């Protein structure tokens, strides 16, 4: 299974409607269709900033995992919102530095009209994960599995 497929089967990502379209060699791309459920209020057509943030974080994480080939949780992310998100969103992410313990990523988010909606800079853990971590598959009631 490739990295995009793994991301696309993640419950939270499915809930938001995010699709990672590719992730390889430190680069990732994704798509987030605009839906009424993502609006920031009942009276407008602007997506909630949290949806845009989660989208950027997801695509950035996919870029890192394409190099780490392991769980790479977010350490920190800074988001600059440049325009309201009122349409489908598209993101591209590139790993700027991949170190032994941390990776830095730049994510650009545009809408379907190519309006630059946001830029994000993220830091992700890139190494040192152990077999025993909370992201591994196992019985939630049995920490030894």
Secondary structure, DSSP 4 states (H G I P E B T S, - for coil): --HHHHHHT-HHHHHHTEEEEEEETTEEEEEE---GGGBSSTT---B-HHHHHHHHHHHHHHHHHHHH-S---EEEEEEEE-S---S-EEEEEEEEEE-SSEEEEEEEEEETT--EEEEEEEEEE-S---SSSTTS-S-TT-TT-
